[in-house]
Amino acid sequence: MFTANQFTATKWESAEQKAKFANHFVRFVKGGFKPSLFYSWFYRRLSMTFGHIAHYNRQGFWHTWCQDSGAQAEFLLRTAEYCRPGDPEYTYSDVEKVLGAWVRSEYRNLV
């Protein structure tokens, strides 16, 4: 769905890594927020996007944002409405922008 040419590499991560995250985000959401898709690498990056915090660990984050339909709706709303500060050469602001647009498009009834 997303490709590396849509993103700007940072000093620390490639545009390919950004695309991998964006595509997995879509897979995770469309997959119903399954715990089996909530990989450690995905949690680490997700906890640093959309204004999230780590919630101490992966389980705490999942419990807060993914455990039930209410939490999932709040997660999607936060993703859709998040103000994307930062330079894509240093942040995932470009990824946050496209994922926010994707959520607004796919989940119009929530946002």
N, C-alpha and C positions, 0 to 999 in steps of 0.2 A: 504494500500500500504506500508507505513512505519510502523515499530513497535518499541516499546520502547527499545528492545534489540539491536537496531542499534545505540543507542545514550547513552551518558554519562550524568548522572544527575549532575546538578550543586548544589552549596550550596543553591540556591534560587528556583530552579525549578527541577522537576522530569524528568526522561527520557520519561515518558508518556506525559508530557506537551510538550516536544520537538517533539515527534511523532505527537501529535495533531496539532501543528503548521505546521509541514512539510506536513501533509496530507491536511490541509486546504489550504496551499499555492497551492498545485496541484489542488485542487477543484476550488479555486479562478481563477487561470490561465486558466484551461480547461473550466471554466464557462464563459469565455470571460471578465474577470475583472469586473463583475457586481457589482455595488455599493451595492446591497442588500447582497452581500457576504463579503463586506469590514467591518467586525465587529470591534468594538472598541478594543477588546482584540487582534485581529489580527493586526490591525494598530500599536498598542503599540509595539508589538514584532517586526514586520516588519520594523518599523522605526529605530530599533536598530541592524539590520542585513544588510549585503552586503554593508556596508559603507554608508547607508542611513542616513539622518537626518530627524527630525520630520516635517520640513516645517511648523512649527508653530501649525498646527492642522491636523486632519484627512482629512478634505476637501482639504487643500493645498497639502498634500501628494498625494491624489488620483488625483487631477488636474494635478500635475507634472508628475506622472508615469502611470496613468491608463485611462485617459480621452479619448484617441483616439488610433488608431492603431500605429501611430508613437511613441507616448509615451510608449505604451505597448512593442513595439519592443526594445526601449532603456532600459526599465526595464528588459526585458529578457536578453539582451546583457550584462547589468551590472551584473545580477545574474550569468550568465555563466562565465564571465571573472574575477569576484571578487577574489582577493587574500585573502585567509581565515586565518588571523592571530589568534593567541590565543589558549588557552588550553580549550578543551571541558568541563573540570570540572568547568570552570569559564565563558565560552562564548557559543554561539551557532555555533561555528566553525565547529563542526561535522555535524550539520544540514545544514549549508551553503554549505559544501562540497557535500553532497548527492543531495541537490536541484540544485546546479550548474551542477552536472553530469546529473541530470534529464533533465534540460533545454537543455543542449548540445545534449542529446539524442533525445528529443522530437522535438526540433526546430533547427535541423541541418542546415536548409536553412538560419537561421538568424545569426548563430555564426560560 
